[in-house]
Amino acid sequence: MQQKKTKNRNRGNRKKMVSSIDPKTLVKKANFKKEKKYISSITFKDLNLHHKLEKNIIYKGYKKPTEIQEKSIPSLISKKDLIGIAATGTGKTGSFLIPIIHQMLENKNISALVVVPTRELALQVQDEYHSLTKGLKFISSCFIGGTNINKDIIKAKRKNQFIVATPGRLNDLVKRKALKLSNTSILVLDEFDRMLDMGFINDVRKISNATAKRSQTILFSATVDKSQESLIREFVKSPIRINVTSGTKSSDNVHQDIIKVEQGENKFDVLLDLLNDKAFKKVILFAETKRTADKISRQLRNSGMLSDTIHGGKSQNYRSKVIDLFKTGKTKILVATDVAARGIDINNVTHVINYQLPMTMDSYIHRIGRTGRAGKVGTAYTFIN
Ligand code: AMP
């Protein structure tokens, strides 16, 4: 076990937390060799997709389907229900968007609704949808909280063929009678485990009821434990099940270590020491509360660090701007709360730092999965008081 030792300093900045995690389990070397890259033996041509869609896929630079895409696209095109157990980074978005767009091209009356837990994920799905439907003139909308609802009301009244939304805003629009979901043909519940974590189950039930006439349901989740099975059956009737997570856990690509703040040491100074290391090029720092996130980010900026904050209290515009600045390297440190960082897919994050021990292992795994992506090795440090 290798622990970062630091200089003694005054003022402690500690808060009593009750976490279910044993810190000893957070020290691991990345096991990079373990990940085997899946190379599909087929190309997108072999999937017999509509030629306009195939053209956009090729234009996007996708040559071969990823594992989840190869395994799910044929069943989804033939309108089967599906449970896909796949994490972000596997190409899962394409695996439901490609068959949806194919069906929309084959039949003008098909409409799809994709429900995701977070605003950032909704915007990512929308981006991927836009690039896959370039020049196809479909009517689509993205409905997420933190944006002007009046604009959404106008968009909701159109004959949308494709909607991606977070549950709260979607149900709000339905409640205001701006949006009717009864003609939805395909319902996608993406990152279902996150939706449960975030307390969206009743919202999802409402959406499922409002789309009861749908002909296809697709559910994606990074994990499915036994307790979720019966819930899932409420939404997806006789699904095909595809699991591509085995052996490709993103945490295999992450060096994990703990940082012990000794009595008398100043935790923030310990953090600064770390961040001054040149290897810390693109860092997501997790804080437990919005207040702590704001405070740390302020302190970092006062110390001359390029830092920004995202959390649920910031407007969507602000969050999108901050993520762009971080993506393009204009800021180095993104201070985030759990919820705000869910679903974020940013390349080349070198480090994840947990400024406090996360409350659950699930939250820990999700956080450290923001680094060590796309074939890279990342590092995660967790502060232990
Ligand atoms: P996802 O798991 O959907 O978040 O996708 C992870 C990343 O893989 C995104 O940046 C996608 O653009 C990319 N991607 C998805 N499908 C393919 C593919 N068939 N070939 C290459 N890259 C892909």
Boltz pocket constraint, residues with backbone or C-beta under 6 A from the ligand:
constraints:
  - pocket:
      binder: B
      contacts: [[A, 61], [A, 62], [A, 63], [A, 64], [A, 65], [A, 66], [A, 69], [A, 87], [A, 88], [A, 89], [A, 90], [A, 91], [A, 92], [A, 93], [A, 94], [A, 345]]
      max_distance: 6.0
